[in-house]
């Protein structure tokens, strides 16, 4: 496994530029490391999503078409 040793401060934009210089394979490894973390979704957020799903199933005409909505943005 390749290692990178950094003992410098980087701004976010500098870090992004450094990552862009990596091979696609290594960039995917970084992506996987970031997004494969166990992120716990708070119960309150889960309830909001479940409530919205229930409302959309009960009353589907309340939903908006994304293609139409995106034209107004």
C-alpha positions in Angstrom: 0.0 0.0 0.0 1.3 3.5 -0.9 1.6 5.9 1.9 1.5 9.7 2.0 3.2 11.6 4.8 2.1 15.2 5.1 3.3 17.6 7.8 1.8 20.7 6.4 -1.4 22.7 6.8 -3.7 22.6 3.7 -6.7 24.7 2.9 -9.7 22.8 1.6 -9.0 24.0 -1.9 -5.4 22.9 -1.7 -6.5 19.5 -0.5 -9.0 19.2 -3.4 -6.2 20.1 -5.8 -3.9 17.5 -4.3 -6.7 14.8 -4.6 -7.3 15.7 -8.2 -3.7 14.8 -8.9 -4.2 11.2 -7.8 -5.0 8.4 -10.1 -8.6 7.6 -10.6 -8.1 4.4 -8.6 -6.8 6.3 -5.6 -9.5 8.9 -5.9 -12.1 6.1 -5.7 -10.4 4.8 -2.6 -10.7 8.2 -1.0 -14.3 8.4 -2.0 -15.0 5.0 -0.6 -13.3 5.9 2.7 -15.4 9.1 3.0 -18.8 7.6 2.1 -18.5 4.2 3.7 -18.4 5.5 7.2 -21.2 4.4 9.5 -23.3 7.6 9.6 -26.1 7.4 12.1 -29.2 9.2 11.0 -31.1 10.7 13.9 -34.5 9.2 14.7 -36.1 12.6 14.2 -34.8 12.8 10.6 -35.9 9.2 9.9 -39.4 10.1 11.1 -39.6 13.2 8.8 -38.7 11.1 5.8 -41.1 8.3 6.7 -43.9 10.9 7.2 -43.1 12.5 3.8 -43.2 9.0 2.1 -46.5 8.3 3.8 -48.0 11.6 2.7 -46.8 11.1 -0.9 -48.4 7.6 -1.0 -51.7 8.8 0.5 -51.9 11.9 -1.7 -49.7 11.4 -4.8 -51.2 14.5 -6.6 -49.3 16.7 -4.1 -46.0 15.7 -5.7 -44.3 18.0 -8.2 -42.7 16.9 -11.4 -38.9 17.5 -11.2 -38.6 18.4 -14.8 -41.2 21.1 -14.4 -39.9 22.4 -11.1 -36.3 22.6 -12.4 -37.4 24.9 -15.2 -38.4 27.5 -12.6 -35.0 27.5 -10.8 
